[in-house]
Amino acid sequence: MRYWRIYVNGVDWISIGGTSPERSEKGRTMDDELFKELLGSVREGGAILRGEAKASRTFSFDDVDVKELRENGFGLSQPKFAALLGISVGTLRNWEQKRRRPEGPARVLLRIAARNPEAVLDASSGKPLG
């Protein structure tokens, strides 16, 4: 039986294929069949990224209308809304004028702001948690 260790951020997260006397507290074991399934998934993901295969499903999300959100959802000026989100006014203007699109965490934050403005206001209030 093969023995593999996977590290996430330098921490032994999972032990694959057998047991080890040095197995960490967070370590888990995985049998050969489960390992083959995991390896197959990793290979399939690589093929999709290289364009050799199509994904079985994809997800898309509508973009938030940033200007609409700022004006009608929050009623804030560009400088105040930019400060609330922790971005520059120039970035906000680029989003509003459709020259650029929010990506990654900014896109998620805008979706949260559109669905639950109070959560964003509460999180950015500077009050201690709890």
N, C-alpha and C positions, 0 to 999 in steps of 0.2 A: 504494500500500500504506500502510495506517495504521500509526502508530507509537505504542505505549503503553508506559508504565513502571509497574510495580507496586512499591511500597515496603512493606517489612515492618520495623517498628520503626525507621523512618528510613533503612533501608539499601536501596539499589537491588537488588532480588532477581531480577526478571525483566523482560526487555524483550520486547515483543510486537509482531509485525508488521513485520519488516524489520531493518535494521541501523542503527547510529548510531555516528558517530565518537567519541562520548563514552561509549560503552558501558562499564560498570564491569567489573571482573574477575569479580564474581559474577553479572553479567548473563547472561541466556540469550535466545535469539531464539525466536519462535513464528510459524509460518505462519498465514495467514488461516483455513484450515480448522480448525486446532487452536484458534485464537482463538474461532471461532464455536461450537465444542463447549464450550469453557470458559464462554463467555457464556451459552449455553443452560443449562448446569448451574447457574450463579449465579441465573438467572431462575427455574429450577425450584425451587431452594432457597428463594427468596423467596416463591414461591407456596405452598410447604409451610408456611413459617413464618406466613404470613397466613391459613392455613386454606383456601386456594382449591384445593389439591391434596393428595392423600394420598402419603405416602412409600412408595416401592416395598418397603422393608423397614425393620423397627425391631428394636432390640435391648433386651432387659431383663435385669436381673441380680437374683438373689435378694438380699435384704438380709441382712447378717450379724447374728446374734443377739449383740449387744454384751455383754450380761451373761454369756452362755454363754462367749464368747471370753475375757472378763476372768477369770472364775472358773476355768474348766477348761483353757483354752488357755495362760494365763499364770500363774494362781494368785496374782493381785495384788489388793490392796485398791483401792477406787475412787481414793483420792488418788494411789497409786503408778502405776496404769494411766493416769490422766489426765496425770500428769507425763511418762510414757513417750511418750504421743501428742502432748504439747504443747497440751493443751486444759484448760479449767477443769473442776473436779469437777461443777459445776452442769450443764455441757453433757453430760458423761458420764451423769449421772443422768437427764437428759431423754431421752437416747438409750435408756438401759436401761429406762425406764418408758414408752417409746413415745410420749412427748409430742412429741418431735421426731425427725426422721430425719437421719442423716449425709448430707451432700451433697458433691459435687465431690471435691476431693482427700482429704477425710476419709474419704469412702466408699471410695475406691480404697485408701487406707492400711489401712483395716479389712479389706478383702478380701485384701490382701497379708499382713497379720498373721494372718488365719485360715488361709491356705495355707502360709505360711512364717514362723512366729514368730521363728525364729533371725535372719532377715534384718532384722526390725524391731529386735530386741535389739542386733544387731551395728551397725546404722546409728545407733542412739541411744547407743552406748557412750561416745562422745566420743574414741575412739581416732583417730589420724590415718589417713587413707585411704592405701592402698598397702601 
